[in-house]
Amino acid sequence: MATTTMGVKLDEATRERIKAAASRIDRTPHWLIKQAIFNYLEQLDRNESLVMITGLENPPLESLEETSVPEDL
């Protein structure tokens, strides 16, 4: 199975939160992020609503939209 690398830009505070959370469960940040993606996809595959996934009745729109990446990157 072929794999590809995908990237996401995070602010420093979020990056530190991920590192701290991963450290608390004795895992790497990479492992934590990968598991979070798998868990979220499983919920979407089960057709769970965004309310069930996010816990918010009206999640902020910016959390649901893709962020555009400048073409020079």
C-alpha positions as CSV (number, residue, x, y, z in Angstrom):
1,M,0.0,0.0,0.0
2,A,1.4,3.4,-1.0
3,T,1.5,6.2,1.5
4,T,1.7,9.9,1.1
5,T,2.7,12.7,3.4
6,M,0.1,15.4,4.1
7,G,0.8,18.5,6.2
8,V,-1.2,20.8,8.3
9,K,-0.1,24.2,9.7
10,L,-0.7,24.6,13.4
11,D,0.1,27.5,15.7
12,E,2.7,27.0,18.4
13,A,0.2,26.7,21.2
14,T,-1.6,23.8,19.4
15,R,1.7,22.1,18.6
16,E,2.6,22.3,22.3
17,R,-0.8,20.9,23.4
18,I,-0.3,18.0,21.0
19,K,3.2,17.3,22.3
20,A,2.0,17.5,26.0
21,A,-1.0,15.2,25.4
22,A,1.2,12.7,23.5
23,S,3.7,12.8,26.3
24,R,1.0,12.2,29.0
25,I,0.1,8.9,27.2
26,D,3.7,8.0,26.4
27,R,3.1,8.3,22.7
28,T,4.6,10.4,19.9
29,P,2.8,13.5,18.5
30,H,2.8,11.7,15.2
31,W,0.9,8.7,16.7
32,L,-1.6,11.0,18.5
33,I,-2.4,13.0,15.3
34,K,-2.7,9.8,13.2
35,Q,-5.1,8.2,15.8
36,A,-7.2,11.4,15.9
37,I,-7.6,11.4,12.1
38,F,-8.5,7.7,12.1
39,N,-11.1,8.2,14.9
40,Y,-12.6,11.2,13.2
41,L,-12.9,9.3,9.9
42,E,-14.5,6.4,11.6
43,Q,-17.2,8.7,13.0
44,L,-17.8,10.2,9.6
45,D,-18.0,6.8,8.0
46,R,-20.7,5.9,10.6
47,N,-22.6,9.0,9.3
48,E,-22.5,10.6,12.7
49,S,-23.6,14.2,12.6
50,L,-21.2,17.1,13.2
51,V,-23.0,17.7,16.5
52,M,-22.2,14.2,17.7
53,I,-18.5,14.5,16.6
54,T,-17.8,18.1,17.7
55,G,-20.2,18.3,20.6
56,L,-21.3,21.6,19.3
57,E,-24.7,22.3,17.7
58,N,-23.2,25.0,15.4
59,P,-19.4,24.3,15.1
60,P,-17.4,27.4,14.1
61,L,-17.3,27.5,10.3
62,E,-13.5,28.0,10.2
63,S,-13.1,24.6,11.9
64,L,-15.0,22.9,9.1
65,E,-13.4,24.5,6.1
66,E,-10.1,23.7,4.5
67,T,-7.5,26.4,4.8
68,S,-6.0,27.5,1.6
69,V,-2.2,27.1,1.3
70,P,-0.2,29.7,-0.7
71,E,0.9,28.2,-4.0
72,D,4.6,29.2,-3.4
73,L,4.9,26.5,-0.6
